[in-house]
């Protein structure tokens, strides 16, 4: 069976890292397959929200496959690090909203996959952390950059420098998680959140995400210019006119993403 599973139901794309026997760790083959799935999502107008999760009940992902790493020479290690960095960058750049459904351990690269998603919802028993410095390396798939932007420099340094593993409750308190739920409620909670977003215009969602993401690390005036250009894209859409018709007819709009 494939190490990455993908299906689309009701405009939601479900991506599952399918290596539960090794805590859904990333080997090179898995990264290659994940990149292919993400590339296909990027171009699929039917997918309006994407949910990433791990197979089984123990782990979202425990990061890099260390058994594979032991067999690699330095060139191959660099290849793997580039592959995981590239695929997580591709996930962060997806135009659709993304949710990490964190069903268990999320360490190293697994934590960085969470950070590449727009939102993370975790089960109460989940443990997570950027543990790379305990292996004499550093987070190499966005952790040193995305985490401080999310929770601030000092707290990010604390987690990375200590390689500390934290609970879901603490991750929520620090602003890493969107919410914490019971194990039985995880996927339903993610789907409910996805449906709440999908009630709105698909083009508008993509442009809002683009404006926020691109504007985060520029000055205010540049950010406002980005927002203005993103707004312009929504004006000629059929969905904008449908929203106005639905308002006047006192009904819910039927958005088509056009």
Phi and psi restraints in degrees (value plus and minus 20) as a CYANA .aco file:
   2 UNK   PHI     -84.1   -44.1
   2 UNK   PSI     127.8   167.8
   3 UNK   PHI     -98.0   -58.0
   3 UNK   PSI     -29.9    10.1
   4 UNK   PHI    -153.3  -113.3
   4 UNK   PSI     101.9   141.9
   5 UNK   PHI    -123.8   -83.8
   5 UNK   PSI     124.0   164.0
   6 UNK   PHI    -165.3  -125.3
   6 UNK   PSI     112.9   152.9
   7 UNK   PHI    -168.9  -128.9
   7 UNK   PSI     139.3   179.3
   8 UNK   PHI    -143.8  -103.8
   8 UNK   PSI     106.5   146.5
   9 UNK   PHI    -157.3  -117.3
   9 UNK   PSI     107.8   147.8
  10 UNK   PHI      32.5    72.5
  10 UNK   PSI      23.9    63.9
  11 UNK   PHI      48.6    88.6
  11 UNK   PSI      -8.7    31.3
  12 UNK   PHI    -127.9   -87.9
  12 UNK   PSI     108.1   148.1
  13 UNK   PHI    -111.5   -71.5
  13 UNK   PSI     108.9   148.9
  14 UNK   PHI    -131.0   -91.0
  14 UNK   PSI      97.5   137.5
  15 UNK   PHI    -134.4   -94.4
  15 UNK   PSI     102.9   142.9
  16 UNK   PHI    -142.7  -102.7
  16 UNK   PSI     103.0   143.0
  17 UNK   PHI     -95.3   -55.3
  17 UNK   PSI      96.7   136.7
  18 UNK   PHI    -131.8   -91.8
  18 UNK   PSI      43.7    83.7
  19 UNK   PHI    -155.1  -115.1
  19 UNK   PSI      37.5    77.5
  20 UNK   PHI     -82.0   -42.0
  20 UNK   PSI     -46.2    -6.2
  21 UNK   PHI     -87.3   -47.3
  21 UNK   PSI     -41.2    -1.2
  22 UNK   PHI    -142.4  -102.4
  22 UNK   PSI      14.2    54.2
  23 UNK   PHI      36.2    76.2
  23 UNK   PSI      14.9    54.9
  24 UNK   PHI      36.5    76.5
  24 UNK   PSI      16.4    56.4
  25 UNK   PHI     -89.5   -49.5
  25 UNK   PSI     136.2   176.2
  26 UNK   PHI    -116.6   -76.6
  26 UNK   PSI      91.4   131.4
  27 UNK   PHI    -118.5   -78.5
  27 UNK   PSI     156.9   196.9
  28 UNK   PHI     -83.4   -43.4
  28 UNK   PSI     -60.4   -20.4
  29 UNK   PHI     -80.4   -40.4
  29 UNK   PSI     -62.7   -22.7
  30 UNK   PHI     -84.4   -44.4
  30 UNK   PSI     -61.4   -21.4
  31 UNK   PHI     -83.1   -43.1
  31 UNK   PSI     -60.4   -20.4
  32 UNK   PHI     -83.2   -43.2
  32 UNK   PSI     -63.9   -23.9
  33 UNK   PHI     -87.7   -47.7
  33 UNK   PSI     -59.3   -19.3
  34 UNK   PHI     -83.2   -43.2
  34 UNK   PSI     -59.3   -19.3
  35 UNK   PHI     -81.1   -41.1
  35 UNK   PSI     -61.9   -21.9
  36 UNK   PHI     -82.4   -42.4
  36 UNK   PSI     -60.8   -20.8
  37 UNK   PHI     -84.5   -44.5
  37 UNK   PSI     -66.2   -26.2
  38 UNK   PHI     -83.1   -43.1
  38 UNK   PSI     -59.7   -19.7
  39 UNK   PHI     -81.3   -41.3
  39 UNK   PSI     -58.3   -18.3
  40 UNK   PHI     -90.3   -50.3
  40 UNK   PSI     -56.1   -16.1
  41 UNK   PHI     -84.3   -44.3
  41 UNK   PSI     -60.0   -20.0
  42 UNK   PHI     -72.5   -32.5
  42 UNK   PSI     -54.1   -14.1
  43 UNK   PHI    -125.0   -85.0
  43 UNK   PSI     -13.9    26.1
  44 UNK   PHI    -119.4   -79.4
  44 UNK   PSI      88.3   128.3
  45 UNK   PHI     -90.6   -50.6
  45 UNK   PSI     -35.0     5.0
  46 UNK   PHI     -97.3   -57.3
  46 UNK   PSI     -40.5    -0.5
  47 UNK   PHI    -110.2   -70.2
  47 UNK   PSI      97.8   137.8
  48 UNK   PHI    -126.0   -86.0
  48 UNK   PSI     -46.5    -6.5
  49 UNK   PHI    -162.5  -122.5
  49 UNK   PSI     127.1   167.1
  50 UNK   PHI    -142.2  -102.2
  50 UNK   PSI     112.7   152.7
  51 UNK   PHI    -133.8   -93.8
  51 UNK   PSI     104.3   144.3
  52 UNK   PHI    -125.0   -85.0
  52 UNK   PSI     116.1   156.1
  53 UNK   PHI    -171.3  -131.3
  53 UNK   PSI     159.2   199.2
  54 UNK   PHI    -137.3   -97.3
  54 UNK   PSI     131.2   171.2
  55 UNK   PHI     -94.9   -54.9
  55 UNK   PSI     132.3   172.3
  56 UNK   PHI      62.4   102.4
  56 UNK   PSI    -191.7  -151.7
  57 UNK   PHI    -132.5   -92.5
  57 UNK   PSI     -24.5    15.5
  58 UNK   PHI    -113.8   -73.8
  58 UNK   PSI     -58.5   -18.5
  59 UNK   PHI    -161.3  -121.3
  59 UNK   PSI     120.0   160.0
  60 UNK   PHI     -92.3   -52.3
  60 UNK   PSI     -81.0   -41.0
  61 UNK   PHI    -188.6  -148.6
  61 UNK   PSI     114.8   154.8
  62 UNK   PHI    -111.8   -71.8
  62 UNK   PSI      -6.9    33.1
  63 UNK   PHI      77.1   117.1
  63 UNK   PSI    -167.5  -127.5
  64 UNK   PHI     -86.3   -46.3
  64 UNK   PSI     128.1   168.1
  65 UNK   PHI     -98.4   -58.4
  65 UNK   PSI      79.6   119.6
  66 UNK   PHI     -90.0   -50.0
  66 UNK   PSI     -47.0    -7.0
  67 UNK   PHI     -84.4   -44.4
  67 UNK   PSI     -60.8   -20.8
  68 UNK   PHI     -87.0   -47.0
  68 UNK   PSI     -63.5   -23.5
  69 UNK   PHI     -76.1   -36.1
  69 UNK   PSI     -56.0   -16.0
  70 UNK   PHI     -82.3   -42.3
  70 UNK   PSI     -44.6    -4.6
  71 UNK   PHI    -113.7   -73.7
  71 UNK   PSI     -24.3    15.7
  72 UNK   PHI    -115.5   -75.5
  72 UNK   PSI     125.1   165.1
  73 UNK   PHI    -103.9   -63.9
  73 UNK   PSI     156.7   196.7
  74 UNK   PHI     -82.6   -42.6
  74 UNK   PSI     -56.7   -16.7
  75 UNK   PHI     -83.6   -43.6
  75 UNK   PSI     -61.7   -21.7
  76 UNK   PHI     -89.4   -49.4
  76 UNK   PSI     -54.6   -14.6
  77 UNK   PHI     -82.6   -42.6
  77 UNK   PSI     -64.9   -24.9
  78 UNK   PHI     -81.5   -41.5
  78 UNK   PSI     -58.6   -18.6
  79 UNK   PHI     -79.8   -39.8
  79 UNK   PSI     -66.5   -26.5
  80 UNK   PHI     -85.9   -45.9
  80 UNK   PSI     -61.5   -21.5
  81 UNK   PHI     -84.2   -44.2
  81 UNK   PSI     -61.5   -21.5
  82 UNK   PHI     -83.3   -43.3
  82 UNK   PSI     -59.5   -19.5
  83 UNK   PHI     -84.4   -44.4
  83 UNK   PSI     -63.6   -23.6
  84 UNK   PHI     -92.3   -52.3
  84 UNK   PSI     -55.8   -15.8
  85 UNK   PHI     -84.4   -44.4
  85 UNK   PSI     -64.1   -24.1
  86 UNK   PHI     -85.1   -45.1
  86 UNK   PSI     -62.9   -22.9
  87 UNK   PHI     -90.7   -50.7
  87 UNK   PSI     -56.2   -16.2
  88 UNK   PHI     -89.7   -49.7
  88 UNK   PSI     -55.2   -15.2
  89 UNK   PHI     -82.9   -42.9
  89 UNK   PSI     -58.0   -18.0
  90 UNK   PHI     -85.7   -45.7
  90 UNK   PSI     -58.0   -18.0
  91 UNK   PHI     -85.3   -45.3
  91 UNK   PSI     -65.4   -25.4
  92 UNK   PHI     -81.9   -41.9
  92 UNK   PSI     -48.9    -8.9
  93 UNK   PHI    -109.8   -69.8
  93 UNK   PSI     -22.3    17.7
  94 UNK   PHI     -76.2   -36.2
  94 UNK   PSI     118.1   158.1
  95 UNK   PHI     -92.5   -52.5
  95 UNK   PSI     -44.5    -4.5
  96 UNK   PHI    -100.8   -60.8
  96 UNK   PSI     130.2   170.2
  97 UNK   PHI     -79.7   -39.7
  97 UNK   PSI     123.1   163.1
  98 UNK   PHI    -146.4  -106.4
  98 UNK   PSI     123.4   163.4
  99 UNK   PHI    -148.2  -108.2
  99 UNK   PSI     109.8   149.8
 100 UNK   PHI    -112.2   -72.2
 100 UNK   PSI      98.1   138.1
 101 UNK   PHI    -114.5   -74.5
 101 UNK   PSI      75.9   115.9
 102 UNK   PHI    -108.7   -68.7
 102 UNK   PSI      81.2   121.2
 103 UNK   PHI    -114.7   -74.7
 103 UNK   PSI     -15.5    24.5
 104 UNK   PHI     155.8   195.8
 104 UNK   PSI    -162.9  -122.9
 105 UNK   PHI     -76.7   -36.7
 105 UNK   PSI     117.1   157.1
 106 UNK   PHI    -158.1  -118.1
 106 UNK   PSI      69.2   109.2
 107 UNK   PHI    -136.8   -96.8
 107 UNK   PSI     129.9   169.9
 108 UNK   PHI      34.4    74.4
 108 UNK   PSI    -140.5  -100.5
 109 UNK   PHI     -80.2   -40.2
 109 UNK   PSI     -48.8    -8.8
 110 UNK   PHI     -85.3   -45.3
 110 UNK   PSI     -59.9   -19.9
 111 UNK   PHI     -86.9   -46.9
 111 UNK   PSI     -58.8   -18.8
 112 UNK   PHI     -87.8   -47.8
 112 UNK   PSI     -51.1   -11.1
 113 UNK   PHI     -83.2   -43.2
 113 UNK   PSI     -62.6   -22.6
 114 UNK   PHI     -74.9   -34.9
 114 UNK   PSI     -67.3   -27.3
 115 UNK   PHI     -85.7   -45.7
 115 UNK   PSI     -46.7    -6.7
 116 UNK   PHI     -96.1   -56.1
 116 UNK   PSI     -37.4     2.6
 117 UNK   PHI    -106.6   -66.6
 117 UNK   PSI     137.7   177.7
 118 UNK   PHI     -90.1   -50.1
 118 UNK   PSI     -55.5   -15.5
 119 UNK   PHI    -159.2  -119.2
 119 UNK   PSI     131.7   171.7
 120 UNK   PHI    -153.0  -113.0
 120 UNK   PSI     105.8   145.8
 121 UNK   PHI    -138.2   -98.2
 121 UNK   PSI     107.6   147.6
 122 UNK   PHI    -146.5  -106.5
 122 UNK   PSI     134.3   174.3
 123 UNK   PHI     -95.8   -55.8
 123 UNK   PSI     136.6   176.6
 124 UNK   PHI     -79.5   -39.5
 124 UNK   PSI     -52.7   -12.7
 125 UNK   PHI    -108.0   -68.0
 125 UNK   PSI     -19.3    20.7
 126 UNK   PHI     -84.6   -44.6
 126 UNK   PSI     123.7   163.7
 127 UNK   PHI    -141.4  -101.4
 127 UNK   PSI     125.6   165.6
 128 UNK   PHI    -171.4  -131.4
 128 UNK   PSI     140.6   180.6
 129 UNK   PHI     147.8   187.8
 129 UNK   PSI     139.0   179.0
 130 UNK   PHI    -115.0   -75.0
 130 UNK   PSI      77.9   117.9
 131 UNK   PHI    -118.2   -78.2
 131 UNK   PSI      -9.3    30.7
 132 UNK   PHI     -81.8   -41.8
 132 UNK   PSI     -57.1   -17.1
 133 UNK   PHI     -84.2   -44.2
 133 UNK   PSI     -42.0    -2.0
 134 UNK   PHI     -91.9   -51.9
 134 UNK   PSI     -34.6     5.4
 135 UNK   PHI    -125.5   -85.5
 135 UNK   PSI      -5.7    34.3
 136 UNK   PHI      46.6    86.6
 136 UNK   PSI       8.0    48.0
 137 UNK   PHI    -151.4  -111.4
 137 UNK   PSI    -194.9  -154.9
 138 UNK   PHI    -144.7  -104.7
 138 UNK   PSI     142.6   182.6
 139 UNK   PHI     -76.4   -36.4
 139 UNK   PSI     107.6   147.6
 140 UNK   PHI    -140.7  -100.7
 140 UNK   PSI     -12.2    27.8
 141 UNK   PHI    -143.0  -103.0
 141 UNK   PSI      16.1    56.1
 142 UNK   PHI      87.4   127.4
 142 UNK   PSI     -27.7    12.3
 143 UNK   PHI     -81.3   -41.3
 143 UNK   PSI     -60.7   -20.7
 144 UNK   PHI     -92.3   -52.3
 144 UNK   PSI     -33.7     6.3
 145 UNK   PHI    -126.3   -86.3
 145 UNK   PSI     -62.6   -22.6
 146 UNK   PHI     -98.2   -58.2
 146 UNK   PSI     -57.2   -17.2
 147 UNK   PHI     -84.4   -44.4
 147 UNK   PSI     -68.2   -28.2
 148 UNK   PHI     -83.7   -43.7
 148 UNK   PSI     -49.9    -9.9
 149 UNK   PHI     -89.4   -49.4
 149 UNK   PSI     -45.5    -5.5
 150 UNK   PHI    -106.4   -66.4
 150 UNK   PSI     -64.6   -24.6
 151 UNK   PHI    -141.4  -101.4
 151 UNK   PSI     -19.8    20.2
 152 UNK   PHI      80.8   120.8
 152 UNK   PSI     135.4   175.4
 153 UNK   PHI     -83.7   -43.7
 153 UNK   PSI     -67.0   -27.0
 154 UNK   PHI     -84.4   -44.4
 154 UNK   PSI     -67.0   -27.0
 155 UNK   PHI     -86.6   -46.6
 155 UNK   PSI     -57.0   -17.0
 156 UNK   PHI     -84.0   -44.0
 156 UNK   PSI     -63.4   -23.4
 157 UNK   PHI     -81.1   -41.1
 157 UNK   PSI     -60.2   -20.2
 158 UNK   PHI     -78.8   -38.8
 158 UNK   PSI     -67.6   -27.6
 159 UNK   PHI     -87.6   -47.6
 159 UNK   PSI     -62.2   -22.2
 160 UNK   PHI     -93.5   -53.5
 160 UNK   PSI     -63.6   -23.6
 161 UNK   PHI     -88.7   -48.7
 161 UNK   PSI     -52.6   -12.6
 162 UNK   PHI    -111.0   -71.0
 162 UNK   PSI     -34.2     5.8
 163 UNK   PHI      37.0    77.0
 163 UNK   PSI      11.4    51.4
 164 UNK   PHI     -91.2   -51.2
 164 UNK   PSI     121.5   161.5
 165 UNK   PHI    -118.8   -78.8
 165 UNK   PSI     105.9   145.9
 166 UNK   PHI    -137.2   -97.2
 166 UNK   PSI     141.2   181.2
 167 UNK   PHI    -101.1   -61.1
 167 UNK   PSI     145.4   185.4
 168 UNK   PHI     -81.1   -41.1
 168 UNK   PSI     -58.1   -18.1
 169 UNK   PHI     -82.3   -42.3
 169 UNK   PSI     -62.5   -22.5
 170 UNK   PHI     -89.6   -49.6
 170 UNK   PSI     -58.7   -18.7
 171 UNK   PHI     -81.5   -41.5
 171 UNK   PSI     -57.7   -17.7
 172 UNK   PHI     -86.7   -46.7
 172 UNK   PSI     -63.5   -23.5
 173 UNK   PHI     -80.9   -40.9
 173 UNK   PSI     -55.5   -15.5
 174 UNK   PHI    -104.1   -64.1
 174 UNK   PSI     -24.1    15.9
 175 UNK   PHI      69.0   109.0
 175 UNK   PSI      -6.0    34.0
 176 UNK   PHI    -100.9   -60.9
 176 UNK   PSI     -57.5   -17.5
 177 UNK   PHI    -123.4   -83.4
 177 UNK   PSI     127.1   167.1
 178 UNK   PHI     -95.8   -55.8
 178 UNK   PSI     -60.9   -20.9
 179 UNK   PHI    -182.1  -142.1
 179 UNK   PSI     144.5   184.5
 180 UNK   PHI    -142.7  -102.7
 180 UNK   PSI     114.1   154.1
 181 UNK   PHI    -155.4  -115.4
 181 UNK   PSI     147.4   187.4
 182 UNK   PHI     -87.4   -47.4
 182 UNK   PSI     134.2   174.2
 183 UNK   PHI     -74.0   -34.0
 183 UNK   PSI     -62.6   -22.6
 184 UNK   PHI     -87.6   -47.6
 184 UNK   PSI     -39.0     1.0
 185 UNK   PHI    -119.8   -79.8
 185 UNK   PSI     -22.3    17.7
 186 UNK   PHI     -78.6   -38.6
 186 UNK   PSI     -79.5   -39.5
 187 UNK   PHI     -88.2   -48.2
 187 UNK   PSI     -57.2   -17.2
 188 UNK   PHI     -82.5   -42.5
 188 UNK   PSI     -59.0   -19.0
 189 UNK   PHI     -85.8   -45.8
 189 UNK   PSI     -62.0   -22.0
 190 UNK   PHI     -84.1   -44.1
 190 UNK   PSI     -62.6   -22.6
 191 UNK   PHI     -87.0   -47.0
 191 UNK   PSI     -58.7   -18.7
 192 UNK   PHI     -82.1   -42.1
 192 UNK   PSI     -63.3   -23.3
 193 UNK   PHI     -83.1   -43.1
 193 UNK   PSI     -62.7   -22.7
 194 UNK   PHI     -80.9   -40.9
 194 UNK   PSI     -65.0   -25.0
 195 UNK   PHI     -84.0   -44.0
 195 UNK   PSI     -55.5   -15.5
 196 UNK   PHI     -81.3   -41.3
 196 UNK   PSI     -59.7   -19.7
 197 UNK   PHI     -92.2   -52.2
 197 UNK   PSI     -58.1   -18.1
 198 UNK   PHI     -92.9   -52.9
 198 UNK   PSI     -28.1    11.9
 199 UNK   PHI     -87.0   -47.0
 199 UNK   PSI     -39.2     0.8
 200 UNK   PHI    -118.1   -78.1
 200 UNK   PSI     150.5   190.5
 201 UNK   PHI     -83.0   -43.0
 201 UNK   PSI     105.7   145.7
 202 UNK   PHI     -79.7   -39.7
 202 UNK   PSI     -61.8   -21.8
 203 UNK   PHI     -85.6   -45.6
 203 UNK   PSI     -60.9   -20.9
 204 UNK   PHI     -82.4   -42.4
 204 UNK   PSI     -61.2   -21.2
 205 UNK   PHI     -80.2   -40.2
 205 UNK   PSI     -66.0   -26.0
 206 UNK   PHI     -83.7   -43.7
 206 UNK   PSI     -61.8   -21.8
 207 UNK   PHI     -92.0   -52.0
 207 UNK   PSI     -54.4   -14.4
 208 UNK   PHI     -84.5   -44.5
 208 UNK   PSI     -63.1   -23.1
 209 UNK   PHI     -82.3   -42.3
 209 UNK   PSI     -64.2   -24.2
 210 UNK   PHI     -80.1   -40.1
 210 UNK   PSI     -66.4   -26.4
 211 UNK   PHI     -83.3   -43.3
 211 UNK   PSI     -62.1   -22.1
 212 UNK   PHI     -87.1   -47.1
 212 UNK   PSI     -69.4   -29.4
 213 UNK   PHI     -82.3   -42.3
 213 UNK   PSI     -67.5   -27.5
 214 UNK   PHI     -92.0   -52.0
 214 UNK   PSI     -46.1    -6.1
 215 UNK   PHI    -108.1   -68.1
 215 UNK   PSI     -30.3     9.7
 216 UNK   PHI     -80.5   -40.5
 216 UNK   PSI     -55.9   -15.9
 217 UNK   PHI    -139.4   -99.4
 217 UNK   PSI      10.0    50.0
 218 UNK   PHI    -144.7  -104.7
 218 UNK   PSI     150.7   190.7
 219 UNK   PHI     -90.4   -50.4
 219 UNK   PSI     143.6   183.6
 220 UNK   PHI     -77.6   -37.6
 220 UNK   PSI     -64.7   -24.7
 221 UNK   PHI     -85.1   -45.1
 221 UNK   PSI     -59.1   -19.1
 222 UNK   PHI     -85.8   -45.8
 222 UNK   PSI     -60.3   -20.3
 223 UNK   PHI     -82.7   -42.7
 223 UNK   PSI     -60.6   -20.6
 224 UNK   PHI     -85.3   -45.3
 224 UNK   PSI     -54.6   -14.6
 225 UNK   PHI     -87.7   -47.7
 225 UNK   PSI     -58.8   -18.8
 226 UNK   PHI     -82.4   -42.4
 226 UNK   PSI     -64.2   -24.2
 227 UNK   PHI     -79.7   -39.7
 227 UNK   PSI     -63.1   -23.1
 228 UNK   PHI     -81.5   -41.5
 228 UNK   PSI     -63.4   -23.4
 229 UNK   PHI     -86.7   -46.7
 229 UNK   PSI     -58.0   -18.0
 230 UNK   PHI     -86.0   -46.0
 230 UNK   PSI     -59.5   -19.5
 231 UNK   PHI     -81.6   -41.6
 231 UNK   PSI     -61.3   -21.3
 232 UNK   PHI     -76.5   -36.5
 232 UNK   PSI     -55.2   -15.2
 233 UNK   PHI     -86.2   -46.2
 233 UNK   PSI     -49.1    -9.1
 234 UNK   PHI     -99.0   -59.0
 234 UNK   PSI     -41.5    -1.5
 235 UNK   PHI     -82.7   -42.7
 235 UNK   PSI     -66.8   -26.8
 236 UNK   PHI    -103.6   -63.6
 236 UNK   PSI     -11.0    29.0
 237 UNK   PHI     -97.9   -57.9
 237 UNK   PSI     130.7   170.7
 238 UNK   PHI     -84.4   -44.4
 238 UNK   PSI     -53.5   -13.5
 239 UNK   PHI     -82.2   -42.2
 239 UNK   PSI     -57.7   -17.7
 240 UNK   PHI     -83.1   -43.1
 240 UNK   PSI     -62.2   -22.2
 241 UNK   PHI     -88.8   -48.8
 241 UNK   PSI     -56.2   -16.2
 242 UNK   PHI     -83.1   -43.1
 242 UNK   PSI     -59.3   -19.3
 243 UNK   PHI     -80.8   -40.8
 243 UNK   PSI     -60.8   -20.8
 244 UNK   PHI     -88.4   -48.4
 244 UNK   PSI     -61.1   -21.1
 245 UNK   PHI     -82.8   -42.8
 245 UNK   PSI     -64.7   -24.7
 246 UNK   PHI     -82.1   -42.1
 246 UNK   PSI     -58.4   -18.4
 247 UNK   PHI     -82.1   -42.1
 247 UNK   PSI     -66.7   -26.7
 248 UNK   PHI     -88.9   -48.9
 248 UNK   PSI     -47.7    -7.7
 249 UNK   PHI    -114.7   -74.7
 249 UNK   PSI     -16.4    23.6
 250 UNK   PHI      34.1    74.1
 250 UNK   PSI      31.8    71.8
 251 UNK   PHI    -159.4  -119.4
 251 UNK   PSI     149.0   189.0
 252 UNK   PHI     -97.4   -57.4
 252 UNK   PSI     121.2   161.2
 253 UNK   PHI     -93.5   -53.5
 253 UNK   PSI     133.3   173.3
 254 UNK   PHI    -131.8   -91.8
 254 UNK   PSI      71.0   111.0
 255 UNK   PHI    -101.5   -61.5
 255 UNK   PSI     118.1   158.1
 256 UNK   PHI    -135.1   -95.1
 256 UNK   PSI     -20.6    19.4
 257 UNK   PHI      54.0    94.0
 257 UNK   PSI       9.8    49.8
